[in-house]
Amino acid sequence: MNRKKNRNIGMWVLWIAVLGCNLTRTTLITPSPEPSATPMIESGWHVLASGIEWRSEVIDITPHLQAQVFLLRFDPALVTFRVHYSPGDPHDLNTWRDLLPGAAVIVNANFFDESDQALGLVVSEGEIFGQSLIGFGGMFQVDGNGVRVRSLVYEPYYGEALVQAAQGFPMLIENGGTLAPQDEGFTQRSRRTAIGQDQQGRIVLVVIPYSIISLAELQQWLVAGDLNLNVAFGLDGGRSTGLAINTANRTELYPAFDRLPTVIAVYTN
């Protein structure tokens, strides 16, 4: 995904980044799922491993347009989250999977510039990279108090100690489950990745690798459904959207079309 190198990230970056989702860089391979049977629980959720659940749905965008969405839900008490960062040396999702053989789930994370440096803050095993987004976007974090998703609009980052962190934009759902304000770029359709936290404290990943949907359409669907999200924001999308699942009950790979410098990985405890 082509982005400007300006490190003074402002609100205008959101518009550029969203539109940039349809631009090209280095094409990799076409996504090809490898499905297998999984036990199902309530509301269509399938148990992939202890603390990891999976669901697939179809969103009716217009009478002639649908989007398939893959949902992953994690119990923070039963899994471990890590953010992995390779600045200036991105990897395709297959390589990330080889580098992280113990990961049950791998998903793309921060937006990044043309030098493959992450936009916003990255924290990996306590090591800090970059600078936090200011006044917009959200953050996924792990610290001494646990795992959470937070809005940087209402709760800016002031340098507190973190073990893992990844940032993205825009906010889709603000604290309390309310719609976040829409900005330019919300009507542009593209592939999407988003992350949120529900009212029970579970982390929810939203990945749309095959279809295109606008941020406004995704936002409305997230609020109208039964996910009970308390807060959610967008991770990088477009050519960067990618997901790998490697559990006893399911093995699937939806490669990003670009190489990724930053990923979030989930490990069973």
C-alpha positions as CSV (number, residue, x, y, z in Angstrom):
1,M,0.0,0.0,0.0
2,N,1.6,3.3,-1.1
3,R,1.7,5.9,1.7
4,K,3.5,9.2,2.2
5,K,6.7,9.1,4.4
6,N,5.7,12.2,6.5
7,R,6.1,11.1,10.1
8,N,4.1,14.0,11.4
9,I,0.9,12.0,11.3
10,G,-2.2,14.1,11.2
11,M,-5.9,13.5,10.5
12,W,-5.3,13.9,6.7
13,V,-3.2,10.6,6.8
14,L,-6.5,8.7,7.4
15,W,-8.0,9.9,4.2
16,I,-4.8,9.2,2.2
17,A,-4.3,5.8,3.8
18,V,-7.9,4.7,3.2
19,L,-7.8,5.7,-0.5
20,G,-4.4,4.1,-0.8
21,C,-5.9,0.7,0.0
22,N,-6.5,0.2,-3.7
23,L,-3.0,1.1,-4.9
24,T,-0.4,-1.5,-5.7
25,R,3.1,-2.5,-4.6
26,T,4.4,-6.1,-4.9
27,T,1.7,-8.7,-5.7
28,L,2.1,-11.9,-3.7
29,I,-0.1,-15.0,-4.0
30,T,-3.9,-15.3,-4.2
31,P,-5.6,-16.3,-0.9
32,S,-6.6,-19.9,-0.6
33,P,-8.4,-21.2,2.5
34,E,-7.9,-24.7,3.8
35,P,-11.1,-25.4,5.8
36,S,-11.7,-28.2,8.2
37,A,-14.5,-29.2,10.6
38,T,-14.8,-27.4,13.9
39,P,-17.2,-27.8,16.8
40,M,-19.9,-25.1,17.0
41,I,-21.2,-23.2,20.0
42,E,-23.9,-20.5,20.4
43,S,-24.6,-18.0,17.6
44,G,-22.5,-19.8,15.0
45,W,-19.2,-19.6,16.9
46,H,-16.8,-22.5,16.4
47,V,-14.2,-23.4,19.0
48,L,-10.8,-23.6,17.4
49,A,-8.7,-24.0,20.5
50,S,-9.0,-23.1,24.2
51,G,-9.9,-19.4,24.3
52,I,-10.2,-19.0,20.5
53,E,-13.5,-18.9,18.6
54,W,-14.3,-18.4,14.9
55,R,-17.3,-17.3,13.0
56,S,-18.1,-16.5,9.3
57,E,-20.9,-14.2,8.1
58,V,-22.1,-12.6,5.0
59,I,-22.9,-8.8,5.0
60,D,-25.6,-7.6,2.6
61,I,-24.2,-4.3,1.6
62,T,-26.6,-3.6,-1.3
63,P,-29.1,-5.8,-3.2
64,H,-26.2,-6.7,-5.5
65,L,-23.2,-6.6,-3.3
66,Q,-22.2,-8.8,-0.4
67,A,-19.1,-9.1,1.8
68,Q,-17.9,-12.2,3.6
69,V,-16.5,-11.4,7.0
70,F,-14.4,-13.7,9.3
71,L,-14.6,-13.1,13.0
72,L,-12.2,-14.4,15.7
73,R,-12.9,-14.0,19.4
74,F,-10.3,-14.5,22.1
75,D,-10.5,-14.9,25.8
76,P,-7.5,-13.0,27.2
77,A,-7.3,-15.3,30.2
78,L,-6.7,-18.3,27.9
79,V,-4.4,-16.9,25.2
80,T,-1.2,-14.8,24.9
81,F,-1.0,-11.8,22.5
82,R,2.3,-10.7,21.0
83,V,3.1,-7.9,18.5
84,H,6.0,-8.8,16.1
85,Y,7.8,-6.0,14.2
86,S,10.4,-6.2,11.5
87,P,11.0,-2.5,10.5
88,G,12.3,-2.1,7.0
89,D,12.2,-5.8,6.4
90,P,8.6,-6.9,5.9
91,H,7.5,-10.5,5.4
92,D,4.7,-12.1,3.5
93,L,2.2,-13.9,5.7
94,N,3.7,-17.3,4.8
95,T,7.0,-16.2,6.1
96,W,5.5,-14.8,9.2
97,R,3.8,-18.2,9.8
98,D,7.2,-19.9,9.4
99,L,8.9,-17.5,11.8
100,L,6.1,-17.9,14.4
101,P,5.4,-21.6,14.3
102,G,3.6,-21.6,17.7
103,A,1.1,-18.9,16.7
104,A,-2.5,-20.0,16.5
105,V,-3.5,-16.8,14.7
106,I,-1.6,-14.1,12.9
107,V,-3.1,-10.9,11.5
108,N,-1.8,-7.7,10.0
109,A,-1.5,-4.8,12.3
110,N,-0.3,-1.1,11.9
111,F,-0.4,0.9,8.7
112,F,3.2,1.5,7.3
113,D,5.0,3.8,5.0
114,E,7.0,3.2,1.8
115,S,10.1,2.4,3.9
116,D,8.1,-0.3,5.7
117,Q,8.2,1.6,9.0
118,A,5.0,1.4,11.0
119,L,2.8,4.4,11.4
120,G,2.0,5.1,15.0
121,L,3.4,3.2,18.0
122,V,4.6,-0.4,18.1
123,V,5.6,-2.2,21.3
124,S,7.1,-5.6,21.0
125,E,8.2,-7.5,24.2
126,G,8.5,-4.1,25.9
127,E,10.6,-2.5,23.2
128,I,9.1,0.7,21.9
129,F,9.2,1.8,18.2
130,G,7.8,5.0,16.7
131,Q,5.5,7.5,18.2
132,S,1.9,7.3,19.2
133,L,-1.0,8.6,17.1
134,I,-2.3,11.8,18.6
135,G,-5.9,12.8,18.6
136,F,-7.2,9.9,16.5
137,G,-7.1,6.2,16.1
138,G,-6.9,3.4,18.6
139,M,-4.5,1.1,20.3
140,F,-4.4,-2.6,21.1
141,Q,-2.3,-3.1,24.1
142,V,-0.9,-5.6,26.7
143,D,0.4,-4.4,30.0
144,G,0.7,-5.5,33.6
145,N,-3.1,-5.1,34.0
146,G,-4.1,-7.3,31.1
147,V,-5.2,-6.9,27.5
148,R,-7.4,-4.1,26.1
149,V,-8.4,-2.1,23.1
150,R,-8.6,1.7,23.8
151,S,-9.6,4.8,21.9
152,L,-6.7,7.3,21.5
153,V,-9.3,10.0,21.0
154,Y,-10.7,9.8,24.5
155,E,-7.7,8.1,26.2
156,P,-4.4,9.4,24.7
157,Y,-1.2,7.5,25.3
158,Y,1.1,9.3,27.7
159,G,4.0,6.9,27.8
160,E,2.9,4.4,30.3
161,A,4.7,1.1,30.3
162,L,3.4,-1.5,27.8
163,V,4.5,-5.0,27.0
164,Q,2.9,-5.2,23.5
165,A,1.0,-2.6,21.5
166,A,-0.2,-1.9,17.9
167,Q,-2.1,1.2,16.7
168,G,-4.4,1.9,13.8
169,F,-7.2,4.1,12.6
170,P,-9.9,5.2,12.3
171,M,-12.0,4.6,15.4
172,L,-15.1,2.7,14.4
173,I,-16.8,2.2,17.8
174,E,-16.1,4.5,20.7
175,N,-16.2,3.6,24.4
176,G,-19.6,2.3,25.4
177,G,-20.5,0.9,21.9
178,T,-21.3,4.2,20.2
179,L,-20.6,5.0,16.6
180,A,-17.4,7.0,16.1
181,P,-17.6,10.1,14.0
182,Q,-17.1,9.6,10.3
183,D,-14.5,11.4,8.3
184,E,-13.4,11.6,4.6
185,G,-12.6,8.1,3.3
186,F,-15.4,6.4,5.1
187,T,-17.3,5.7,1.9
188,Q,-14.4,4.2,0.0
189,R,-14.7,0.4,-0.3
190,S,-11.7,-1.9,0.3
191,R,-10.6,-5.1,2.0
192,R,-10.7,-4.5,5.8
193,T,-9.1,-5.6,9.1
194,A,-10.4,-4.3,12.4
195,I,-9.9,-5.1,16.1
196,G,-12.2,-4.5,19.1
197,Q,-13.1,-5.6,22.6
198,D,-16.6,-6.7,23.6
199,Q,-18.5,-6.0,26.8
200,Q,-17.2,-9.2,28.4
201,G,-13.6,-8.1,27.7
202,R,-12.9,-10.5,24.9
203,I,-10.8,-9.4,22.0
204,V,-12.5,-9.6,18.6
205,L,-10.8,-9.6,15.2
206,V,-12.7,-8.7,12.1
207,V,-11.2,-9.7,8.8
208,I,-12.6,-9.2,5.3
209,P,-10.0,-10.6,2.9
210,Y,-12.1,-11.5,-0.2
211,S,-14.6,-8.6,-0.4
212,I,-14.7,-4.9,-0.3
213,I,-16.7,-2.8,2.1
214,S,-16.6,0.8,3.2
215,L,-15.7,1.9,6.7
216,A,-19.2,3.4,7.1
217,E,-20.8,0.1,6.1
218,L,-18.5,-1.9,8.4
219,Q,-19.2,0.4,11.3
220,Q,-22.9,0.1,10.9
221,W,-22.7,-3.7,10.7
222,L,-20.6,-3.9,13.8
223,V,-23.0,-1.9,15.9
224,A,-26.1,-3.6,14.5
225,G,-24.9,-7.1,15.1
226,D,-24.6,-9.3,18.2
227,L,-20.9,-8.8,18.9
228,N,-21.6,-6.4,21.8
229,L,-18.5,-4.4,21.0
230,N,-17.5,-1.8,23.5
231,V,-14.7,-0.3,21.4
232,A,-13.2,-1.0,17.9
233,F,-10.8,0.6,15.4
234,G,-9.4,-0.2,12.0
235,L,-6.1,-1.8,11.4
236,D,-4.4,-1.6,8.0
237,G,-6.6,-2.9,5.2
238,G,-6.7,-3.1,1.5
239,R,-3.6,-4.9,0.2
240,S,-2.4,-5.4,3.7
241,T,-5.4,-7.4,5.0
242,G,-4.2,-10.9,5.8
243,L,-5.0,-13.7,8.3
244,A,-3.3,-17.0,9.1
245,I,-5.0,-19.6,11.4
246,N,-3.1,-22.7,12.6
247,T,-5.0,-24.8,15.2
248,A,-5.9,-28.5,15.5
249,N,-9.5,-27.7,14.4
250,R,-8.8,-25.3,11.6
251,T,-5.9,-24.3,9.3
252,E,-6.4,-21.4,6.9
253,L,-4.3,-18.8,5.1
254,Y,-5.6,-15.6,3.6
255,P,-2.4,-13.9,2.5
256,A,-2.0,-10.1,2.3
257,F,-1.1,-8.9,-1.1
258,D,1.8,-6.8,0.4
259,R,4.5,-7.8,2.7
260,L,3.9,-6.8,6.3
261,P,6.4,-5.3,8.8
262,T,4.0,-5.7,11.8
263,V,1.7,-8.4,12.8
264,I,-0.3,-9.4,15.9
265,A,0.1,-13.1,16.9
266,V,-2.1,-15.1,19.3
267,Y,-0.8,-18.1,21.2
268,T,-2.7,-20.6,23.2
269,N,-1.6,-20.8,26.9
